[in-house]
Amino acid sequence: MLSVEQLRQSLDAAGQAHILHFWQELCEAERDSFLQELSQLDLQGLKEHCEGAARAAASPPDSLDQHIEPVPPEAIGSVRRSDKKSLQEWENEGLLQISGARVGVLLLAGGQGTRLGVAYPKGMYNVGLPSGKTLYQIQAERIHKIQELADRKYGTKCIVPWYIMTSEFTLAPTEKFFKENNYFGLEPSDIVLFEQRMIPAVTFDGKVILQDKGKIAMAPDGNGGLYQALVDNKVLEDMRKRGVEFLHVYCVDNILVKMADPVFIGFCVSKGADCGAKVVQKAYPAEPVGVVCRVRGVSQVVEYSEIQPETAELRGPEGELVYSAGNICNHFFTRAFLQDVAQTFKDQLKQHVALKKVPHVDMCGNPVKPTKPNGIKMEKFVFDVFPFSRKFVVFEVVREDEFSPLKNADGAATDSPTTARNSLLAQHCRWVSAAGATLVDEHGNTLPPTASVSAGGAPPAQCEISPLVSYFGEGLEQLLKGRMLPTPFILDGKRAKELQAQ
């Protein structure tokens, strides 16, 4: 560990001498803890980090309009536009890879859930489903089910390891939560939790923000911190030992995520892709989602703020949006590609500016809770590796089936616990209807198979199907066909056995 004098010199050289402003006021234990934290900082890169953050925040985003073009049709697959035979072949290929234990899933779970307004990791959130399940439980049960489907099809006993990237804020509560819930029936050794790096938050004039007299305000380095974290925590080595060749990477907050989706994996593998992205059609031109496209001939995600409205509104001959491939943070990577990124490309990743309200102490040591953004957090994004791909593909899925993120507290018009819950319940109502059953209310009146899941629409019927019973609507017909099902209807393993016995 560095001495105080060594630190003082390094901080002076970086133009950050104010970090030790309150040193004299700290007790012995606080000094030790602060020294420990400061010793872990990249002091060499600190000056560059702070000046770069201030510069980036001050410069307007580039306009890329004259350089962009849509992804070419030959690199795109689609659930809506592909024939049944192709979809079935991709699914079989995906299940074959899963059955051979060549597929892992990796969850990005380092964010703090600030917008959601909770003090614990988002994966522990209960959106108010009839079963009371959290996002983590739903995802764990989908892993169980996809293993079972692959085993049944190919007569194997496979494992889909679950890698979970946390941050300093989410690691301990996530570990505790999994332990308390007996890892939701998965083997603890098949759930690998690891931590991404933290970097200092910086003021607009390039000064590191003090959260406390003896603590720097740190923030996770964005979900693109994944690539450094894979190296720091020897995760690629773990994958190699397990024989994992393909990885499905996704974000914690999407309640409809298909874990290790065999159709997506099969599509990417059969195309020989090293990198792939799931997309949904943008709902309207100005929808605030990044667009997967090409810039100067290279595949990447362009943020909605980097495209002029007139470009976002361009339409093709059929009236469809030209730039409609909305990014949903749902990706395929080969382990070989991740190895390349880790060894060669990770330091070339673009830095993005996020303006945040960062609680801090002023120069008198008084705590300040800002009401408007006062700090810059520099982030890398997971999709910034697309330009390094040798064979990049896009797979378009149906939003109602696969994408409903949880970002905001209830009361928000979109992406709230209510919209997430309604999306899942509406999907399960559609599954029941497709299986030939009818949902009825307490008076025996037939309920419609679907309902609007917009914030203003009527909520769907209370119908929830456990992922342990059905991964994506399969296998329900023999259980439910021809039945009148009173709501609320929860189909879990116990109820499925009862229906089989009837």
C-alpha positions as CSV (number, residue, x, y, z in Angstrom):
1,M,0.0,0.0,0.0
2,L,1.2,3.5,-0.8
3,S,2.2,6.0,2.0
4,V,0.2,9.2,2.5
5,E,3.2,11.2,1.1
6,Q,3.4,9.1,-2.1
7,L,-0.4,9.5,-2.5
8,R,-0.2,13.2,-2.0
9,Q,2.4,13.6,-4.7
10,S,0.5,11.4,-7.2
11,L,-2.8,13.3,-6.5
12,D,-1.0,16.7,-6.9
13,A,0.4,15.6,-10.2
14,A,-3.1,14.6,-11.4
15,G,-4.5,17.9,-10.2
16,Q,-6.6,16.2,-7.6
17,A,-5.0,17.4,-4.3
18,H,-8.4,18.2,-2.9
19,I,-9.1,14.5,-2.3
20,L,-7.0,14.6,0.9
21,H,-8.6,17.9,2.0
22,F,-10.1,16.3,5.2
23,W,-7.2,14.0,6.0
24,Q,-6.5,15.7,9.4
25,E,-10.2,15.2,10.4
26,L,-10.3,11.4,9.9
27,C,-9.7,8.9,12.7
28,E,-7.2,6.1,12.4
29,A,-9.7,3.6,11.0
30,E,-11.1,6.0,8.5
31,R,-7.6,6.9,7.3
32,D,-6.7,3.2,6.8
33,S,-9.9,2.5,4.9
34,F,-9.4,5.7,2.7
35,L,-5.7,4.7,2.0
36,Q,-6.9,1.2,1.0
37,E,-9.4,2.7,-1.5
38,L,-6.9,5.3,-2.9
39,S,-4.2,2.6,-3.4
40,Q,-6.6,0.7,-5.7
41,L,-7.1,3.8,-7.9
42,D,-5.4,4.0,-11.3
43,L,-3.4,7.0,-10.2
44,Q,-1.4,7.1,-13.5
45,G,-4.6,7.3,-15.5
46,L,-6.5,9.6,-13.1
47,K,-5.5,12.9,-14.7
48,E,-6.5,11.6,-18.1
49,H,-9.8,10.2,-16.8
50,C,-10.8,13.5,-15.1
51,E,-9.8,15.8,-18.0
52,G,-11.3,13.4,-20.6
53,A,-14.6,13.3,-18.7
54,A,-14.8,17.1,-18.5
55,R,-13.9,17.4,-22.2
56,A,-16.5,14.8,-23.2
57,A,-19.3,16.4,-21.2
58,A,-18.6,19.8,-22.8
59,S,-18.6,18.6,-26.4
60,P,-21.9,18.0,-28.2
61,P,-22.5,14.4,-29.5
62,D,-21.3,13.8,-33.1
63,S,-24.0,13.7,-35.7
64,L,-23.6,10.5,-37.6
65,D,-26.4,10.9,-40.2
66,Q,-24.3,11.2,-43.3
67,H,-22.3,8.0,-42.3
68,I,-25.0,5.6,-41.3
69,E,-26.9,2.9,-43.3
70,P,-29.1,0.0,-42.2
71,V,-27.7,-3.5,-41.5
72,P,-27.8,-5.4,-44.8
73,P,-30.7,-7.9,-45.1
74,E,-28.3,-10.9,-45.4
75,A,-27.1,-10.3,-41.8
76,I,-30.6,-10.3,-40.4
77,G,-32.9,-13.1,-39.1
78,S,-36.4,-12.5,-37.9
79,V,-39.0,-14.4,-35.9
80,R,-41.8,-12.7,-37.8
81,R,-40.4,-13.0,-41.3
82,S,-38.7,-16.4,-41.2
83,D,-40.6,-19.6,-42.2
84,K,-41.5,-22.3,-39.6
85,K,-38.9,-24.7,-41.0
86,S,-36.0,-22.3,-40.5
87,L,-37.2,-21.4,-37.0
88,Q,-37.4,-25.1,-36.1
89,E,-33.9,-25.8,-37.5
90,W,-32.4,-22.9,-35.5
91,E,-34.2,-24.1,-32.3
92,N,-32.9,-27.6,-32.8
93,E,-29.4,-26.3,-33.4
94,G,-29.6,-24.2,-30.2
95,L,-30.9,-27.1,-28.1
96,L,-28.1,-29.3,-29.5
97,Q,-25.5,-26.8,-28.4
98,I,-27.2,-26.4,-24.9
99,S,-27.4,-30.2,-24.6
100,G,-23.6,-30.4,-25.1
101,A,-23.0,-27.9,-22.3
102,R,-21.5,-25.5,-24.8
103,V,-23.8,-22.6,-23.8
104,G,-23.7,-20.2,-20.8
105,V,-25.7,-17.2,-19.9
106,L,-24.3,-14.0,-18.6
107,L,-26.3,-11.5,-16.7
108,L,-25.4,-7.8,-16.4
109,A,-26.5,-6.8,-12.9
110,G,-24.2,-4.0,-11.7
111,G,-26.7,-1.1,-11.8
112,Q,-28.2,0.3,-8.6
113,G,-31.9,0.7,-9.6
114,T,-31.9,4.4,-8.7
115,R,-34.7,5.2,-11.1
116,L,-36.7,2.4,-9.8
117,G,-36.3,3.9,-6.3
118,V,-35.1,0.8,-4.4
119,A,-32.0,0.3,-2.3
120,Y,-31.4,-3.2,-3.4
121,P,-30.4,-4.9,-6.7
122,K,-33.1,-4.9,-9.4
123,G,-33.0,-8.7,-9.7
124,M,-34.5,-9.0,-6.2
125,Y,-37.5,-6.9,-7.3
126,N,-41.0,-8.3,-7.1
127,V,-43.2,-6.7,-9.7
128,G,-46.4,-7.9,-8.0
129,L,-47.1,-11.1,-9.9
130,P,-49.7,-13.5,-8.4
131,S,-46.9,-15.8,-7.5
132,G,-44.8,-13.0,-5.9
133,K,-41.7,-14.2,-7.8
134,T,-38.7,-11.9,-8.2
135,L,-36.8,-11.3,-11.5
136,Y,-34.0,-13.5,-10.3
137,Q,-36.4,-16.4,-9.5
138,I,-38.1,-16.1,-12.9
139,Q,-34.7,-16.2,-14.7
140,A,-33.4,-19.1,-12.6
141,E,-36.5,-21.2,-13.4
142,R,-36.1,-20.4,-17.1
143,I,-32.5,-21.9,-16.9
144,H,-34.0,-25.0,-15.2
145,K,-36.5,-25.4,-18.0
146,I,-34.2,-24.9,-21.0
147,Q,-31.8,-27.5,-19.5
148,E,-34.7,-29.9,-19.2
149,L,-35.9,-29.2,-22.8
150,A,-32.4,-29.8,-24.2
151,D,-32.0,-33.0,-22.1
152,R,-35.3,-34.4,-23.2
153,K,-34.6,-33.7,-26.9
154,Y,-31.1,-35.1,-27.0
155,G,-31.0,-37.5,-24.0
156,T,-28.3,-35.6,-22.1
157,K,-27.8,-34.2,-18.6
158,C,-26.6,-30.7,-19.4
159,I,-25.7,-27.6,-17.4
160,V,-26.2,-24.0,-18.5
161,P,-23.8,-22.0,-16.2
162,W,-25.1,-18.6,-15.0
163,Y,-22.5,-15.9,-14.8
164,I,-23.7,-12.8,-13.0
165,M,-21.7,-9.5,-13.2
166,T,-22.4,-7.4,-10.2
167,S,-20.8,-4.2,-8.8
168,E,-19.5,-3.0,-5.5
169,F,-23.2,-2.0,-4.7
170,T,-24.9,-5.3,-5.8
171,L,-22.4,-8.1,-5.1
172,A,-23.0,-8.7,-1.3
173,P,-26.9,-8.4,-1.4
174,T,-27.1,-10.6,-4.5
175,E,-24.9,-13.3,-2.9
176,K,-27.0,-13.2,0.3
177,F,-30.3,-13.3,-1.7
178,F,-29.2,-16.4,-3.7
179,K,-28.0,-18.2,-0.5
180,E,-31.3,-17.4,1.3
181,N,-33.3,-18.8,-1.6
182,N,-31.2,-22.0,-1.9
183,Y,-30.0,-20.8,-5.3
184,F,-33.5,-21.4,-6.6
185,G,-32.7,-25.1,-6.9
186,L,-29.6,-24.6,-9.2
187,E,-26.2,-25.9,-8.1
188,P,-24.3,-23.1,-6.3
189,S,-21.1,-24.0,-8.3
190,D,-23.0,-23.3,-11.6
191,I,-23.7,-19.7,-10.5
192,V,-20.6,-17.6,-10.8
193,L,-20.9,-14.1,-9.3
194,F,-18.1,-11.6,-10.1
195,E,-17.6,-7.9,-9.8
196,Q,-17.0,-5.1,-12.3
197,R,-14.6,-2.2,-11.7
198,M,-15.6,1.1,-10.2
199,I,-14.3,4.5,-11.4
200,P,-14.5,7.9,-9.8
201,A,-17.3,10.4,-10.6
202,V,-16.0,13.8,-11.7
203,T,-17.3,17.4,-11.6
204,F,-17.9,19.4,-14.8
205,D,-14.5,21.0,-14.2
206,G,-12.7,17.7,-14.0
207,K,-12.4,17.2,-10.2
208,V,-13.0,13.9,-8.5
209,I,-16.1,14.1,-6.3
210,L,-15.8,13.3,-2.6
211,Q,-18.8,11.3,-1.4
212,D,-17.6,11.7,2.2
213,K,-14.6,13.2,3.9
214,G,-12.8,9.9,3.5
215,K,-14.5,8.3,0.5
216,I,-14.6,9.0,-3.2
217,A,-17.9,8.9,-5.1
218,M,-17.4,5.8,-7.3
219,A,-19.6,4.4,-10.0
220,P,-19.6,1.1,-12.0
221,D,-17.9,1.6,-15.3
222,G,-21.0,0.7,-17.3
223,N,-22.1,-2.7,-18.7
224,G,-19.1,-2.4,-21.1
225,G,-17.0,-2.9,-18.0
226,L,-17.8,-6.6,-18.7
227,Y,-14.8,-7.1,-20.8
228,Q,-12.3,-5.9,-18.2
229,A,-14.2,-7.8,-15.5
230,L,-14.0,-11.1,-17.5
231,V,-10.2,-10.7,-17.3
232,D,-10.0,-9.5,-13.7
233,N,-12.1,-12.4,-12.4
234,K,-10.8,-15.2,-14.8
235,V,-14.3,-15.8,-16.1
236,L,-13.1,-16.7,-19.6
237,E,-10.9,-19.3,-18.0
238,D,-13.9,-20.7,-16.1
239,M,-15.8,-20.9,-19.4
240,R,-12.9,-22.7,-21.1
241,K,-12.7,-25.3,-18.3
242,R,-16.5,-26.0,-18.6
243,G,-16.4,-26.2,-22.4
244,V,-18.6,-23.2,-22.8
245,E,-18.2,-21.9,-26.4
246,F,-21.2,-19.6,-26.8
247,L,-22.6,-17.0,-24.4
248,H,-26.0,-15.4,-24.2
249,V,-25.6,-11.9,-22.5
250,Y,-28.6,-10.0,-21.2
251,C,-29.7,-7.2,-18.9
252,V,-31.3,-8.0,-15.5
253,D,-34.4,-5.8,-16.0
254,N,-36.1,-7.5,-18.9
255,I,-39.0,-9.6,-17.4
256,L,-39.6,-11.4,-20.7
257,V,-35.9,-12.4,-21.4
258,K,-35.6,-15.9,-22.9
259,M,-32.5,-17.3,-21.1
260,A,-30.2,-19.1,-23.5
261,D,-32.8,-18.7,-26.2
262,P,-32.2,-21.8,-28.5
263,V,-33.7,-20.1,-31.6
264,F,-31.3,-17.1,-31.2
265,I,-28.3,-19.2,-30.4
266,G,-29.1,-21.7,-33.2
267,F,-29.5,-18.8,-35.7
268,C,-26.1,-17.2,-34.7
269,V,-24.3,-20.6,-34.7
270,S,-25.7,-21.6,-38.1
271,K,-24.6,-18.3,-39.6
272,G,-21.1,-18.7,-38.2
273,A,-21.4,-15.5,-36.3
274,D,-19.0,-14.5,-33.5
275,C,-21.3,-11.7,-32.3
276,G,-25.1,-11.2,-32.6
277,A,-27.7,-8.8,-31.3
278,K,-31.4,-9.3,-30.7
279,V,-33.5,-6.3,-31.8
280,V,-37.1,-5.2,-31.7
281,Q,-38.8,-2.9,-34.2
282,K,-38.8,0.6,-32.9
283,A,-42.3,1.6,-31.7
284,Y,-42.1,5.1,-33.2
285,P,-39.3,7.2,-34.8
286,A,-38.2,9.1,-31.7
287,E,-38.4,6.1,-29.3
288,P,-35.3,6.6,-27.0
289,V,-33.5,3.3,-27.8
290,G,-30.2,2.8,-29.6
291,V,-30.4,1.6,-33.2
292,V,-28.3,-1.3,-34.6
293,C,-27.0,-0.1,-38.0
294,R,-23.7,0.4,-39.9
295,V,-21.5,3.5,-39.6
296,R,-18.9,3.9,-42.3
297,G,-19.5,0.2,-43.2
298,V,-19.0,-1.0,-39.6
299,S,-21.8,-2.6,-37.5
300,Q,-22.6,-0.7,-34.2
301,V,-25.3,0.8,-32.1
302,V,-26.0,4.4,-32.6
303,E,-27.7,6.2,-29.7
304,Y,-31.0,8.0,-30.4
305,S,-29.3,11.3,-29.4
306,E,-26.8,10.8,-32.2
307,I,-29.4,10.7,-35.0
308,Q,-31.3,13.8,-36.3
309,P,-35.1,13.5,-36.2
310,E,-35.4,13.6,-40.0
311,T,-33.1,10.5,-40.3
312,A,-35.0,8.7,-37.5
313,E,-38.2,9.3,-39.5
314,L,-37.0,8.0,-42.8
315,R,-39.3,5.2,-44.2
316,G,-38.8,2.5,-46.8
317,P,-41.1,1.6,-49.8
318,E,-43.5,-0.4,-47.6
319,G,-43.8,2.5,-45.1
320,E,-41.5,0.8,-42.6
321,L,-38.8,2.8,-40.6
322,V,-35.4,2.5,-42.3
323,Y,-33.7,2.6,-38.9
324,S,-36.0,0.4,-36.9
325,A,-33.6,-2.2,-35.3
326,G,-34.0,-1.2,-31.6
327,N,-31.2,-2.5,-29.4
328,I,-32.5,-4.4,-26.3
329,C,-29.2,-5.4,-24.6
330,N,-29.5,-9.0,-25.6
331,H,-26.5,-10.4,-27.2
332,F,-24.7,-13.6,-28.5
333,F,-20.9,-13.9,-28.3
334,T,-18.5,-16.8,-29.0
335,R,-15.9,-17.3,-26.3
336,A,-13.2,-17.0,-28.9
337,F,-14.5,-13.5,-29.8
338,L,-14.6,-12.5,-26.1
339,Q,-11.0,-13.7,-25.8
340,D,-10.1,-11.5,-28.7
341,V,-11.8,-8.5,-27.1
342,A,-10.1,-9.1,-23.8
343,Q,-6.7,-9.4,-25.3
344,T,-6.8,-6.9,-28.1
345,F,-9.8,-4.5,-28.1
346,K,-11.0,-3.8,-24.6
347,D,-8.9,-0.6,-24.2
348,Q,-10.2,0.8,-27.5
349,L,-13.8,0.8,-26.3
350,K,-15.6,4.2,-26.6
351,Q,-16.4,6.1,-23.4
352,H,-19.9,7.5,-23.0
353,V,-20.9,10.4,-20.8
354,A,-23.7,10.1,-18.2
355,L,-24.6,13.2,-16.3
356,K,-25.8,12.3,-12.8
357,K,-26.9,13.7,-9.4
358,V,-24.0,12.6,-7.2
359,P,-24.3,13.1,-3.4
360,H,-21.2,14.7,-2.0
361,V,-19.6,16.8,0.7
362,D,-18.7,20.5,0.1
363,M,-15.4,22.0,1.1
364,C,-16.7,22.6,4.6
365,G,-17.5,18.9,4.9
366,N,-21.3,19.4,4.8
367,P,-23.3,16.7,3.0
368,V,-25.0,17.9,-0.2
369,K,-27.9,16.1,-2.0
370,P,-28.0,17.7,-5.4
371,T,-31.3,18.4,-7.2
372,K,-29.8,18.6,-10.7
373,P,-26.9,16.8,-12.3
374,N,-23.6,17.9,-10.8
375,G,-21.3,15.1,-11.9
376,I,-20.0,13.0,-14.8
377,K,-19.9,9.2,-14.8
378,M,-18.0,7.8,-17.7
379,E,-19.4,4.5,-18.9
380,K,-18.6,1.9,-21.5
381,F,-21.4,-0.1,-23.2
382,V,-21.5,-3.8,-23.8
383,F,-22.4,-3.3,-27.5
384,D,-19.3,-1.2,-28.2
385,V,-17.5,-4.4,-29.2
386,F,-19.7,-4.9,-32.3
387,P,-17.3,-3.0,-34.6
388,F,-14.6,-5.6,-33.7
389,S,-16.7,-8.5,-34.9
390,R,-15.7,-10.5,-38.0
391,K,-19.2,-11.9,-38.6
392,F,-22.0,-9.8,-37.0
393,V,-25.7,-10.8,-37.2
394,V,-29.0,-9.3,-36.1
395,F,-32.0,-11.2,-35.0
396,E,-35.4,-9.5,-34.8
397,V,-37.9,-10.6,-32.2
398,V,-41.4,-9.6,-31.3
399,R,-41.4,-7.0,-28.6
400,E,-44.6,-8.3,-26.9
401,D,-43.0,-11.7,-26.5
402,E,-39.4,-10.8,-25.5
403,F,-38.9,-7.2,-24.3
404,S,-40.5,-5.4,-21.4
405,P,-37.8,-3.6,-19.2
406,L,-38.2,-2.5,-15.6
407,K,-36.5,0.9,-15.3
408,N,-38.8,3.4,-13.6
409,A,-40.9,3.5,-10.4
410,D,-44.7,3.1,-10.7
411,G,-46.4,6.2,-12.0
412,A,-44.1,6.4,-15.0
413,A,-45.8,5.9,-18.4
414,T,-43.4,3.2,-19.5
415,D,-41.0,0.5,-18.2
416,S,-42.5,0.4,-14.7
417,P,-43.4,-2.5,-12.4
418,T,-47.0,-2.3,-13.7
419,T,-46.0,-2.4,-17.4
420,A,-43.6,-5.3,-16.7
421,R,-46.1,-7.3,-14.8
422,N,-48.9,-6.7,-17.4
423,S,-46.5,-7.7,-20.2
424,L,-45.9,-11.1,-18.6
425,L,-49.5,-11.7,-17.6
426,A,-50.7,-10.8,-21.2
427,Q,-48.1,-13.1,-22.7
428,H,-49.4,-16.0,-20.5
429,C,-53.0,-15.2,-21.4
430,R,-52.0,-15.6,-25.1
431,W,-50.3,-18.9,-24.4
432,V,-53.4,-20.2,-22.7
433,S,-55.6,-19.1,-25.6
434,A,-53.2,-20.7,-28.1
435,A,-53.3,-23.9,-26.1
436,G,-57.1,-24.0,-26.7
437,A,-58.3,-23.0,-23.2
438,T,-60.5,-20.2,-22.1
439,L,-60.0,-17.9,-19.1
440,V,-63.1,-16.8,-17.1
441,D,-63.8,-14.3,-14.4
442,E,-65.4,-15.0,-11.0
443,H,-68.9,-14.7,-12.7
444,G,-68.0,-17.2,-15.4
445,N,-67.7,-14.5,-18.1
446,T,-65.1,-15.2,-20.8
447,L,-62.1,-13.0,-20.7
448,P,-60.3,-11.8,-23.8
449,P,-57.1,-13.7,-24.6
450,T,-55.1,-10.5,-24.8
451,A,-55.3,-7.0,-23.3
452,S,-53.5,-3.7,-23.8
453,V,-50.4,-3.5,-21.7
454,S,-49.9,0.2,-22.0
455,A,-50.1,2.2,-18.8
456,G,-53.7,3.3,-19.6
457,G,-55.0,0.0,-20.9
458,A,-57.0,-2.5,-18.8
459,P,-54.7,-5.0,-17.1
460,P,-54.7,-8.5,-18.5
461,A,-56.3,-11.4,-16.7
462,Q,-54.4,-12.7,-13.7
463,C,-52.9,-15.7,-15.4
464,E,-49.4,-16.8,-14.6
465,I,-47.5,-19.8,-15.9
466,S,-44.4,-21.0,-14.1
467,P,-41.3,-21.2,-16.3
468,L,-40.8,-24.7,-14.7
469,V,-44.0,-25.7,-16.5
470,S,-43.4,-23.9,-19.9
471,Y,-40.4,-22.0,-21.2
472,F,-42.1,-20.3,-24.1
473,G,-45.7,-21.6,-24.3
474,E,-44.7,-25.1,-25.3
475,G,-46.3,-28.2,-23.8
476,L,-49.5,-26.5,-22.6
477,E,-52.0,-27.9,-25.1
478,Q,-52.1,-31.4,-23.5
479,L,-52.7,-29.8,-20.1
480,L,-55.2,-27.1,-21.0
481,K,-57.0,-27.8,-24.3
482,G,-60.8,-27.4,-24.0
483,R,-60.7,-26.2,-20.3
484,M,-62.5,-23.3,-18.8
485,L,-60.0,-21.8,-16.3
486,P,-61.2,-19.5,-13.5
487,T,-58.9,-16.6,-12.7
488,P,-56.7,-15.8,-11.0
489,F,-55.0,-18.9,-12.6
490,I,-51.5,-19.9,-11.5
491,L,-50.1,-22.9,-13.4
492,D,-47.2,-24.2,-11.3
493,G,-45.7,-27.7,-11.1
494,K,-48.2,-28.9,-8.5
495,R,-51.2,-27.6,-10.5
496,A,-49.8,-29.1,-13.7
497,K,-49.7,-32.5,-12.0
498,E,-53.3,-32.1,-10.8
499,L,-54.5,-31.3,-14.4
500,Q,-52.6,-34.2,-15.8
501,A,-54.3,-36.5,-13.3
502,Q,-57.8,-35.3,-14.2
